[in-house]
């Protein structure tokens, strides 16, 4: 088998102050392509991205975090990626770990690898994660692990690696354009039987790091629980959802 093509996608919104640092931390030679999708930033993210030599796609209007990822994955598949890594360009996640995440997929150990921000409570809180976010993350992650039969440390991380087969199977276009897209994607992955693993990544919360406020976090939490109910309704045959229908069907 030949070397797998690895494509990094960056869903960006107002990442002008952190993009270059995030990019420079990706180990040289560890990826083949990097694509940035800008969701109508109000700063000079696009200008900086192009100056750094990144292939840049620009949404003419703000479409939402989930919609940004849809554009990212569509482009990665067009580029014949075998492995796709999503890295937020806000420097919250340590992109030096990219080759470690892709290795688990390359060796066939996992189909999806998540960068877990929560190795210990002490490290997570010292890294700047707000207490209410830590508590809600722990609560939702525990519920999701029990409901989905998984043992993942952080269901809500924005640092993820996927095999091509995952993106060719999951009908992500039918998912939300908002933040719950991430939860939907992982629930779908479990439904389709993909193997999910994780690796620890340092927590780095800065003023420039992307984050949703308490109100939107509450909405996201409720939508996450709702997705778990949908999962069981689908499994038990009580209802059929389009977002659980494979792309190949």
C-alpha positions, 0 to 999 in steps of 0.5 A: 500500500502506498502512502496515504494522503493527509489533508488538514482542514481549518474551519476559520472565523476571526482567526487572524491573531492565532492562525500563523501560530497554529499553522507553524506547529504542524510538523513539516512533512506530516501532511500533504495539503492544508485548506482553510475555509473562512466563514465570513470573518470580520478581521483579516483572516483571509488575507493572512491565510493567503499570505501564508500560502494556504488554499483558502475558501471564503463563504460570502456570508456567515453560515455557521460552524457546522456549515463551515465543516461541510465545506471543509470535508467536501473540499478534502474529499475532492482533493482525494484525501485518505485521512482528514484532520480538522484543526481549529486555527484559534491555537486552542489545540496543539497541532504538533500532535497531528502525526500521532493522531493520523498514525492510528488511522493509517495503521487501521487501529481507529477510523476516527481519532479525537484530541481529548482536552481532559486528561486530568481535572487539574490540567484542564482547569489550569489550561483555562477551560471555564469551570461551567464548560468543564462540568458540562463537558464531563456530564455530557461525555459521561452520558454519551459514553454510556448511551453509545457504548464508548469510552471517549475522554472528550466528545466535544473536542474540535481536534479530530482526524477521520478516515476517508471512509468515514466521510464517504459514509456519514451524510454530514451534509444533512447535519446542523449548520450550528455547533451541534454538528460535532455531536451529530457526526460522532453519534452517526459514526457510532451508528455506522460502526466506526471505531473511535479512539482518542489521544490527550492534548494540552488545553490552551484557552486564550482570549483569542480562542473560539468559544460559545457563551453560556446561553449557546452552550446550554442550547448545545447541551440540550441538542446533544441530549436530543441527538442521543434520543434520536439515536435510540429512536432510530435503533429501535425502529421508532423513527427513521432519520435522514441523517442516519442514512448512509451516503451510499443508500 
